[in-house]
Amino acid sequence: MKLFIALAIALSLFLTDPGEAEEDTDGREEAARSLKDVDHVIIFMQENRSWNTYFGTMAGTRGFQDPNVQVNPDGLPVWFQKVDSDQSTDTKTLLPWHLGYLGGNWSEAIQCMAAGSNGYRANQAALNYGLNNQWVTDNTPWSWGYLKRDDIPVQFALAEEWTVADMYQQSQITSTNPNRVMLVSGSINAPGSPQSPDEGGVYLDNTETPGCEKPNVNCYPLKWKTIFELYEDAGVSWQVYQGEDNFDDNPLAWFEQYQNARPGTPLADKGMAFLGLDKFYKDAAKGTLPQISFIVGPRELSEHAPYSPKDGAWLQEKVVEAVTKSPKYGKSVLMISFDESGGWGDHVPPYHSPTDTPGEWIDDYLGVFGRIFTGPGFRVPFYIISPWTRGGRVLTEHSDHTSQILFIEEWLTAKGIENIKSPEVVPWRREHMSNLVNAFDFENARTQTILFRICLRHVELTLYFQPNLSLPNLPKAELPHRDESGNWDGSAYCESLYPETRPPVPYDSQPDRMPTDLVEEGYKECIGTLTEGRFLVFSTTEQSRLLLHSNPDDLTTTDATNADPDSDSDPDPDLDYNSLYRNSDARWVLHYYNNNSTSSTDVNTTAINQDPPYLLSSGNRRVWLGEEGKLVPRRDAVAIDIDFVRGEGEDKGRGYYIKYHDRDDGYISVNEDGGVRVGEEKTKFKVLSVTYHD
């Protein structure tokens, strides 16, 4: 009876605690509880930033503490970019460096700096046939620089308070236009694509001159069908929201059928009209957005260097506020992405298709690079704002701009809309890019765990909430500067204050090894199919026991509520999860089994073979998981599957099952006493991506 009363009191207190969410949810409709109940999807693409430049220091993601970083045949990890002697004689390599490292006014000056070229040739040269080690020599040394949270607080907060995807790639290894064309059609018409050669392309650069640069190269305008025509035919409402200053970022304008559309027709009125972003804000406030909205922002707020991240943050804030304060937020999904990396580097070589996959490979039309894949390319920032993506999670699945098309297909199909699957999408993308559905937790939009003492024992109570309509406290973006006429001019104003925006490159202070403290300390919960690139902690969802490799022979566990695994004391009810997950004996690293190597020497093989099963090693790679839960040398490691489940239907609760790849009865389970077993019984694990400096 005392236990029941204590639980009731604790539950009552918990439910009345507003916690971090401060916003009033009155006036909003009840949130959707399944994919089919979503009513609005908003697509918002910004410009020209790589993952490393924005989020390389973000805790719990694949950033500057990547344990699977590619090691090239010369023995150097990709962190070490080549430096030519005419650039510096102080060093032969350059590591990632904070652009604001000098402090002072540089923190403002770097807001309006540019790094390098985002073009086809510069990108392919930096990639260097998969070695990915010529960002400094074939782009610029500033391409290898990065920003921190203090430089981009709004972007950091949006990505962390909702769900960020750290394996989202630009669709093509080139500039803006081809990547935005991928967003609205799923193809650039490379040989073997669903389109015919006379429909335009292969679209490889920002070409907008009628005709062809060479036979079947950059033929313009484009003529194949976009997703919006498909939506129109299916009776799905849609609208492009843009002003006359749209930085030429509306990809529909590059298709012949939109260029020729007469006023009063759907393609003209919905795809080409200049309604302005104020119209979007008003429609969101009234709850009258169409089913699909496509936002194109103005030049100065695009985040395309030299247009500043902080000015783009103001626009992101405006769009997010419009969506989250709308009466229809509970049935809305906002996807924020960047079209391409913009001349900024990323350390992860692009995951791509095997040689000569239809629609993915070309002969370099410049005659420089030979036979090459067109994409996917380097990672770019991507995050999803919705009630079902709250909570500091990281989606780890391979994805690109095609993924947004695939998500909309899944959503509209769930709503019973037929013939919505685009035949224009290149098949390899459809088969290998995420549809993003795993990012959404419709069963339990927010899960909280309470731990407290009762009669000298601790009780764990997990509460499953309905979709969380409350909003986090976010940093406030600065209002961008305007000129005397009221036009945005943040970049020009910044350059007038700081004539030199590129800081000196720190060639003369290069360490011998990659520092471990560039990243912020912390963790994020993984969701979706796992990929390489993170230190992982496995915690059972029911018992909160961490899987350890501290025993020299076998898997063991420890109570996750004890920060010190050797402590016999009762757990502290006021838990610091950073302390719990810091345990280095609980830190694991995932490796692709099909690559058959723990360090990359065949870069083309490793960039292709990135599907399960996996190998699992300790964080320091001293021991590996072998048969029957044994810890063994690398040579005796065996393949395992780590399968993500969304927690739908009877299988309540999201998480992962660990199973030996070649055994139906090979599940790794943890019993009530914390012992590890292998058999038919399953134990569901929560997987945390952790970044700590020790």
C-alpha positions in Angstrom: 0.0 0.0 0.0 2.8 2.4 0.9 4.4 1.6 -2.5 1.2 2.4 -4.3 0.8 5.7 -2.4 4.4 6.7 -3.1 4.0 5.9 -6.8 0.8 7.9 -7.0 2.4 10.9 -5.3 5.4 10.8 -7.5 3.3 10.4 -10.6 1.1 13.4 -9.6 4.1 15.6 -8.9 5.7 14.6 -12.2 2.6 15.3 -14.3 2.2 18.7 -12.9 5.8 19.7 -13.5 6.0 21.8 -16.7 9.7 21.1 -17.0 11.6 22.8 -19.8 8.5 23.4 -21.9 7.2 26.8 -21.3 4.9 27.5 -24.2 1.1 27.4 -23.8 -0.5 24.8 -26.0 -4.1 26.3 -25.8 -5.7 26.7 -29.2 -3.9 23.9 -30.9 -5.7 21.0 -32.2 -5.1 17.5 -30.7 -2.0 16.0 -32.2 -2.0 13.3 -34.8 -1.3 9.8 -33.4 -0.3 8.1 -36.6 1.3 8.9 -39.9 -2.0 9.0 -41.7 -3.3 11.7 -39.3 -0.6 14.2 -40.3 -2.2 17.0 -42.4 0.7 19.2 -43.4 4.3 18.8 -44.6 6.5 21.8 -45.0 9.7 21.6 -46.9 12.3 24.4 -46.2 15.7 24.2 -47.8 18.5 26.6 -47.0 21.9 27.0 -48.8 25.4 25.8 -48.8 26.6 24.5 -45.5 28.2 21.1 -44.7 27.6 19.0 -41.6 31.1 19.5 -40.2 30.9 23.2 -40.6 27.7 23.5 -38.6 27.5 20.4 -36.4 30.9 18.8 -36.3 31.1 19.7 -32.6 27.6 18.5 -31.7 27.4 16.0 -28.9 26.1 12.5 -29.7 26.5 12.7 -33.4 28.9 11.6 -36.1 31.3 14.5 -35.9 34.9 15.3 -34.9 35.1 12.2 -32.6 34.3 9.7 -35.3 35.8 6.3 -34.3 35.4 5.0 -37.8 37.1 7.9 -39.6 38.5 6.8 -42.9 42.2 6.0 -42.9 43.7 6.4 -46.3 46.5 4.2 -47.9 49.1 6.7 -46.8 48.2 5.9 -43.2 46.6 9.3 -42.5 43.0 9.7 -41.2 40.9 12.0 -43.3 41.2 14.6 -40.5 44.7 15.4 -41.9 44.1 17.3 -45.1 47.1 17.8 -47.5 48.8 21.2 -47.5 50.9 22.3 -50.5 54.3 23.9 -49.9 53.1 27.1 -51.6 50.4 27.3 -49.0 52.6 26.8 -46.0 56.0 25.3 -45.1 55.1 25.0 -41.4 53.0 21.8 -41.9 52.1 19.2 -44.5 48.6 18.7 -43.2 45.8 20.7 -41.7 43.3 19.5 -39.1 39.7 20.9 -38.7 40.0 24.3 -37.0 37.5 26.7 -35.5 37.1 29.7 -37.7 36.7 32.0 -34.7 39.7 30.7 -32.8 41.3 34.1 -32.5 38.3 35.5 -30.6 37.5 39.2 -30.5 35.8 40.6 -33.6 36.5 37.5 -35.6 33.4 35.9 -34.1 31.4 38.5 -36.1 33.6 38.7 -39.2 33.4 35.0 -39.9 29.6 35.3 -40.2 30.1 36.8 -43.6 33.1 34.9 -44.8 33.1 32.4 -47.7 35.3 29.3 -47.8 35.6 27.8 -51.3 33.8 26.7 -54.4 30.6 24.6 -54.4 30.9 23.7 -58.1 31.2 20.3 -59.7 34.9 20.5 -60.5 36.0 21.7 -57.0 33.9 19.1 -55.2 35.2 16.2 -57.3 38.7 17.4 -56.9 38.4 17.7 -53.1 36.9 14.2 -53.0 40.0 12.9 -54.8 38.5 9.6 -56.0 37.2 8.8 -52.6 40.3 9.7 -50.5 38.5 12.9 -49.5 41.8 14.5 -48.6 42.2 17.5 -50.9 39.8 20.1 -49.4 42.7 22.4 -48.6 44.6 22.0 -51.8 41.8 21.9 -54.3 39.3 24.0 -52.5 40.6 26.3 -49.8 42.1 25.9 -46.2 39.0 27.7 -44.9 36.9 24.8 -46.3 38.2 22.8 -43.4 37.1 25.3 -40.8 34.1 25.0 -38.6 31.6 26.8 -36.4 30.6 26.1 -32.8 27.3 26.4 -30.9 28.1 30.0 -29.9 28.4 30.9 -33.6 25.1 29.3 -34.6 23.0 29.0 -31.4 19.6 28.9 -33.1 20.5 26.2 -35.6 22.1 24.1 -32.8 19.0 24.5 -30.6 16.5 23.5 -33.3 18.6 20.4 -34.3 19.0 19.3 -30.7 15.5 20.0 -29.3 13.9 18.0 -32.1 15.5 15.3 -34.2 18.7 15.7 -36.3 19.9 13.3 -39.0 23.7 13.0 -39.1 24.0 10.9 -42.2 21.9 13.1 -44.5 23.8 13.8 -47.7 23.5 16.3 -50.5 22.1 14.5 -53.5 24.7 15.4 -56.0 28.4 16.3 -55.7 28.0 19.7 -57.2 26.2 23.0 -56.8 22.8 24.3 -56.0 20.6 23.6 -59.0 21.1 19.8 -59.5 20.5 19.3 -55.7 17.3 21.3 -55.7 16.2 19.4 -58.8 16.7 16.2 -56.9 14.5 17.6 -54.1 11.5 18.0 -56.5 12.0 15.1 -58.9 14.6 12.5 -57.6 16.8 12.6 -60.7 19.2 14.7 -62.7 18.8 12.3 -65.7 22.2 10.6 -65.6 22.4 7.7 -68.0 20.1 4.9 -67.0 17.7 7.2 -65.2 13.9 6.8 -65.7 13.9 9.8 -68.0 14.8 9.8 -71.7 17.9 11.7 -72.9 15.8 14.3 -74.7 14.2 15.4 -71.5 17.2 17.5 -70.4 20.3 17.0 -68.3 22.5 15.3 -67.3 22.1 18.3 -65.0 25.4 18.8 -63.4 25.8 22.5 -62.6 23.9 25.8 -62.3 23.2 26.0 -66.0 20.2 28.1 -67.1 21.0 28.8 -70.7 18.8 27.0 -73.3 20.5 24.2 -75.1 23.3 21.8 -74.2 26.8 22.4 -73.0 27.8 19.2 -74.6 25.7 16.3 -76.0 23.5 15.2 -73.2 25.3 17.4 -70.7 23.6 20.3 -68.9 20.8 20.4 -71.5 18.3 23.0 -70.4 15.4 23.5 -69.7 14.4 20.2 -68.0 11.3 18.5 -69.1 10.5 15.5 -66.9 7.7 15.5 -64.4 8.2 16.9 -60.9 6.6 15.6 -57.7 4.2 18.6 -57.6 2.5 17.6 -60.9 2.1 14.2 -59.3 0.5 15.8 -56.3 -1.8 17.9 -58.5 -3.0 14.9 -60.4 -3.7 13.1 -57.2 -5.7 16.0 -55.7 -3.1 16.9 -53.1 -3.0 20.6 -52.2 0.4 22.3 -52.5 2.0 25.7 -52.7 5.4 27.3 -53.3 5.8 30.2 -50.9 8.4 32.7 -52.3 9.0 36.4 -52.8 10.4 38.0 -55.9 13.8 37.9 -54.1 14.1 34.2 -54.1 17.8 33.9 -54.9 16.8 31.9 -58.0 16.3 29.0 -55.6 12.9 27.7 -56.9 13.8 24.5 -58.8 10.5 24.4 -60.6 11.6 27.5 -62.6 14.1 25.3 -64.4 11.5 23.0 -65.9 9.9 23.8 -69.2 6.4 23.0 -68.2 6.5 25.6 -65.4 8.2 28.2 -67.6 5.4 27.8 -70.2 2.5 27.6 -67.6 -0.1 30.4 -68.1 -1.4 32.4 -65.2 -4.5 30.9 -63.8 -3.2 27.3 -64.2 -2.0 25.2 -61.2 1.7 25.1 -62.3 1.8 28.9 -62.6 -0.3 29.8 -59.6 1.1 27.2 -57.2 4.6 26.8 -58.5 5.7 30.1 -59.9 3.7 32.9 -58.2 5.4 35.3 -55.8 3.1 35.1 -52.8 5.8 36.1 -50.3 6.7 34.5 -47.0 4.2 36.7 -45.1 1.5 34.7 -46.9 3.0 31.5 -45.4 3.1 33.0 -41.9 -0.5 34.1 -42.2 -1.7 30.8 -43.6 0.1 28.9 -40.8 -1.4 31.2 -38.1 -4.9 30.5 -39.5 -4.3 26.8 -39.9 -5.0 26.9 -43.6 -1.7 25.7 -45.1 -2.0 23.3 -48.0 -1.0 19.7 -47.5 2.4 20.4 -48.9 4.3 23.7 -48.6 7.6 24.5 -50.2 9.4 27.6 -48.8 12.0 29.5 -50.8 13.7 32.3 -48.8 15.4 35.5 -49.9 19.1 35.7 -50.9 20.4 37.5 -47.8 18.7 35.0 -45.4 19.7 31.9 -47.3 22.9 31.1 -45.3 24.8 30.8 -48.6 28.2 32.4 -47.9 28.8 35.3 -47.6 25.2 35.6 -46.3 25.5 34.9 -42.6 24.3 32.0 -40.6 22.9 34.3 -37.9 20.7 36.1 -40.5 19.5 32.7 -41.8 18.9 31.7 -38.2 16.3 34.6 -38.0 14.5 33.2 -41.0 14.6 29.6 -39.6 13.2 31.0 -36.3 10.4 32.7 -38.1 9.4 29.6 -40.0 9.6 27.4 -37.0 7.5 29.8 -34.9 4.9 30.0 -37.6 4.6 26.2 -37.7 4.8 25.4 -34.0 2.4 28.2 -33.0 -0.1 27.3 -35.7 -3.3 25.7 -34.5 -2.3 22.8 -36.8 1.2 22.2 -35.3 -0.1 18.9 -33.9 -0.6 17.6 -37.4 2.4 19.2 -39.1 5.9 18.2 -40.1 8.6 20.8 -40.9 11.8 19.5 -42.6 14.7 21.9 -42.7 17.6 21.0 -44.9 20.5 22.5 -46.9 20.9 21.9 -50.6 24.7 21.3 -50.7 27.9 21.8 -48.8 28.8 25.1 -50.4 32.6 24.7 -50.6 32.8 23.6 -46.9 34.3 20.2 -46.2 33.0 17.1 -44.5 35.1 14.2 -43.2 32.7 11.4 -44.2 33.3 10.1 -47.7 30.0 9.9 -49.5 28.1 6.6 -49.3 27.2 5.8 -52.9 26.2 3.1 -55.4 28.4 0.4 -57.0 30.1 1.2 -60.2 27.8 1.8 -63.2 24.6 1.7 -61.3 21.9 3.1 -63.7 21.1 6.7 -63.1 24.1 7.2 -60.8 27.4 7.1 -62.8 28.8 9.2 -65.7 31.9 9.8 -67.7 33.3 13.1 -66.4 32.3 15.6 -69.1 35.4 17.7 -68.3 37.7 14.8 -69.1 39.5 15.1 -65.8 38.0 12.6 -63.3 37.2 9.6 -65.5 34.2 7.4 -64.6 32.5 8.9 -61.5 29.4 8.6 -59.4 27.3 11.8 -59.4 26.1 11.4 -55.8 25.0 11.2 -53.1 27.6 13.7 -51.9 28.8 15.2 -48.7 26.7 15.5 -45.5 24.6 18.5 -44.9 22.5 19.6 -41.9 19.0 18.2 -41.7 16.4 18.3 -38.9 12.7 17.6 -38.5 10.4 19.8 -36.4 7.2 18.1 -35.2 5.5 16.8 -32.0 6.8 13.3 -32.8 10.5 14.2 -33.2 11.1 16.0 -30.0 13.7 15.0 -27.5 17.3 15.1 -28.6 17.5 12.2 -30.9 19.7 11.4 -33.9 18.5 9.6 -37.0 21.4 7.5 -38.2 20.1 6.2 -41.5 21.5 6.9 -44.9 19.4 9.7 -46.4 19.5 12.5 -49.0 17.0 14.9 -50.6 15.3 12.0 -52.2 14.3 10.9 -48.6 11.9 13.9 -48.4 10.1 12.6 -51.5 10.0 9.1 -50.1 8.6 10.4 -46.8 5.8 12.3 -48.5 5.0 9.1 -50.5 4.7 7.1 -47.3 2.6 9.7 -45.7 0.1 10.2 -48.6 -0.1 6.4 -49.1 -1.0 6.1 -45.4 -3.8 8.6 -46.0 -5.2 6.4 -48.7 -4.0 8.5 -51.7 -3.2 6.3 -54.7 -0.7 6.7 -57.6 1.5 8.9 -55.6 4.8 7.0 -56.1 7.0 9.0 -58.5 8.3 7.1 -61.4 11.0 9.7 -61.9 13.0 8.8 -58.8 16.3 6.9 -59.6 15.8 3.3 -58.4 19.0 3.1 -56.4 17.9 6.1 -54.3 14.5 4.6 -53.7 16.1 1.3 -52.5 18.9 2.7 -50.4 17.9 6.1 -49.0 15.8 6.4 -45.9 12.1 7.4 -46.1 12.6 9.1 -42.7 9.6 7.4 -41.1 11.8 5.9 -38.4 12.4 9.5 -37.2 8.8 9.7 -35.9 7.6 8.3 -32.6 3.8 8.2 -33.0 3.4 5.7 -30.2 5.3 7.6 -27.6 6.1 11.1 -28.7 8.0 11.7 -25.5 9.2 9.1 -23.0 10.2 10.1 -19.5 11.8 7.9 -16.9 11.4 8.6 -13.2 13.7 7.0 -10.7 13.3 7.5 -6.9 13.8 5.7 -3.6 11.0 3.9 -1.8 11.9 2.0 1.4 15.6 2.0 0.6 14.9 0.6 -2.9 14.7 2.4 -6.2 11.7 2.1 -8.4 11.8 2.9 -12.1 8.6 4.2 -13.7 8.5 4.8 -17.4 5.6 7.1 -18.6 4.5 7.2 -22.2 3.1 10.5 -23.2 0.9 11.6 -26.0 2.5 13.8 -28.7 4.2 16.7 -27.0 2.8 20.0 -28.3 4.8 22.2 -25.8 7.8 24.0 -27.1 11.3 24.3 -25.8 13.0 27.5 -24.7 15.1 28.5 -27.7 17.7 31.2 -28.1 16.5 34.4 -29.8 17.9 35.2 -33.2 19.1 38.7 -34.0 17.0 40.8 -36.4 19.1 41.0 -39.7 20.3 44.4 -40.8 18.4 46.4 -43.3 19.6 49.3 -45.5 17.8 52.7 -45.7 15.3 51.3 -48.1 14.4 48.5 -45.8 16.1 45.8 -47.8 18.1 43.0 -46.1 21.8 43.8 -46.4 23.4 41.9 -43.6 26.3 40.6 -45.6 27.3 44.0 -47.0 26.9 45.6 -43.6 29.1 42.9 -42.0 31.8 43.3 -44.7 31.7 47.1 -44.2 32.6 46.5 -40.5 35.1 43.8 -41.1 36.9 44.2 -44.4 38.9 41.0 -43.7 36.5 38.1 -43.0 38.9 35.2 -43.5 41.0 34.5 -40.4 44.6 33.5 -40.7 45.0 29.8 -41.2 46.7 28.2 -38.1 49.3 26.3 -40.1 52.0 27.0 -37.4 50.0 25.4 -34.6 49.0 22.0 -35.9 48.9 19.1 -33.3 50.3 15.7 -34.1 47.0 14.0 -33.6 43.3 14.9 -33.8 42.2 16.5 -30.5 39.5 14.6 -28.6 37.9 17.7 -27.1 36.6 19.5 -30.2 33.2 18.0 -29.6 30.7 18.9 -26.9 30.3 16.2 -24.2 26.9 14.5 -24.1 24.7 11.9 -25.8 21.8 11.5 -28.1 19.4 8.6 -28.4 19.8 6.8 -31.8 16.8 6.0 -33.9 16.6 4.1 -37.2 19.1 1.7 -38.9 22.5 2.2 -37.4 25.5 3.3 -39.4 29.2 3.7 -38.5 30.7 6.7 -36.9 29.8 6.9 -33.2 30.7 5.6 -29.8 27.6 3.6 -28.7 26.1 2.7 -25.3 23.6 -0.1 -25.1 21.0 0.2 -22.3 18.2 -2.3 -21.7 14.9 -0.4 -22.0 13.2 -2.3 -19.1 16.0 -2.6 -16.5 18.3 0.2 -17.6 21.3 -2.0 -17.5 24.4 -1.1 -19.6 26.2 -3.7 -21.7 29.8 -3.9 -20.6 33.1 -5.2 -22.1 35.1 -4.8 -18.8 35.2 -8.6 -18.1 38.1 -10.0 -20.1 36.0 -13.0 -21.4 32.3 -12.3 -21.5 29.6 -9.7 -21.8 28.4 -8.3 -18.5 26.1 -5.5 -17.4 25.8 -2.9 -14.8 22.9 -0.9 -13.4 22.7 2.2 -15.4 21.5 4.1 -12.4 25.0 3.7 -10.8 27.4 6.2 -12.3 30.2 4.1 -10.8 29.9 0.5 -12.0 31.9 -0.7 -8.9 29.7 1.2 -6.4 27.5 -0.8 -4.0 25.6 2.3 -2.9 22.0 3.0 -3.7 21.5 5.1 -6.9 21.0 8.8 -6.7 17.4 9.6 -7.6 18.5 12.9 -9.2 20.3 11.2 -12.0 22.9 12.8 -14.3 22.7 10.7 -17.4 25.9 12.3 -18.7 27.6 10.6 -15.7 25.8 7.3 -16.4 26.7 7.0 -20.0 30.3 8.2 -19.5 31.3 4.8 -18.4 34.1 3.8 -20.9 33.5 0.1 -20.2 30.1 0.5 -21.7 31.4 2.2 -24.9 31.2 0.3 -28.1 32.0 0.9 -31.8 30.1 -0.5 -34.8 31.9 -1.7 -37.9 30.4 -2.9 -41.3 31.0 -6.6 -41.5 31.1 -6.5 -45.3 34.1 -4.2 -45.4 36.3 -6.9 -43.7 38.6 -4.2 -42.3 38.8 -2.0 -39.2 40.7 0.7 -41.2 39.8 1.8 -44.7 42.4 0.9 -47.4 40.0 0.3 -50.3 38.0 3.5 -50.1 35.8 2.6 -53.0 34.7 -0.6 -51.3 34.1 0.9 -48.0 32.0 3.7 -49.5 29.6 1.1 -51.0 29.4 -1.7 -48.5 27.5 0.0 -45.7 24.6 -2.4 -45.1 24.2 -4.7 -42.1 25.4 -7.1 -40.6 27.9 -5.5 -38.3 30.9 -6.3 -36.1 31.0 -4.8 -32.6 34.2 -3.8 -30.8 35.0 -2.1 -27.5 35.6 1.6 -27.8 39.3 1.1 -27.7 39.1 -2.0 -30.1 40.9 -4.3 -27.6 38.1 -6.8 -27.6 35.4 -7.8 -30.1 32.1 -9.6 -29.8 32.4 -13.3 -30.6 30.1 -16.3 -30.4 27.9 -16.8 -27.3 28.6 -13.4 -25.8 32.3 -14.0 -25.6 34.8 -11.2 -25.9 37.5 -12.2 -28.4 40.3 -10.8 -30.6 39.4 -9.1 -33.9 40.1 -12.3 -35.9 37.4 -14.2 -34.0 34.7 -11.5 -34.2 31.4 -12.6 -35.7 28.6 -10.9 -37.6 25.6 -9.5 -35.7 22.3 -7.7 -36.6 21.1 -4.8 -34.6 17.5 -4.3 -35.7 15.6 -1.1 -35.0 11.9 -1.5 -34.0 9.5 1.5 -34.0 7.4 0.1 -31.1 4.2 -0.1 -33.1 1.4 -2.6 -32.6 2.1 -5.3 -29.9 5.8 -4.5 -29.8 5.5 -1.5 -27.5 8.4 0.8 -27.1 11.1 1.8 -29.6 14.5 0.2 -29.4 16.9 -2.3 -30.8 17.3 -6.1 -30.7 20.9 -7.5 -30.9 21.1 -10.9 -32.7 23.8 -13.1 -34.2 23.4 -12.8 -37.9 23.4 -16.5 -38.8 21.2 -17.8 -35.9 17.4 -17.5 -35.5 17.9 -18.3 -31.8 20.9 -16.0 -31.3 19.3 -13.0 -29.5 21.4 -11.3 -26.8 19.2 -10.9 -23.7 19.7 -9.7 -20.1 17.9 -11.4 -17.3 16.5 -9.9 -14.1 19.8 -10.4 -12.3 21.7 -8.6 -15.0 23.2 -11.8 -16.5 23.7 -12.0 -20.3 22.2 -14.9 -22.3 22.1 -15.9 -25.9 18.9 -17.6 -27.2 15.4 -17.1 -28.4 14.4 -14.6 -25.7 14.7 -11.0 -26.8 15.8 -7.9 -24.8 15.2 -4.5 -26.2 18.0 -2.0 -25.9 18.1 1.7 -26.1 21.2 2.8 -28.1 22.9 6.1 -27.1 25.5 7.9 -29.3 28.0 9.4 -26.8 30.8 11.9 -27.0 33.1 12.3 -24.0 36.7 13.6 -23.8 38.1 10.7 -21.8 
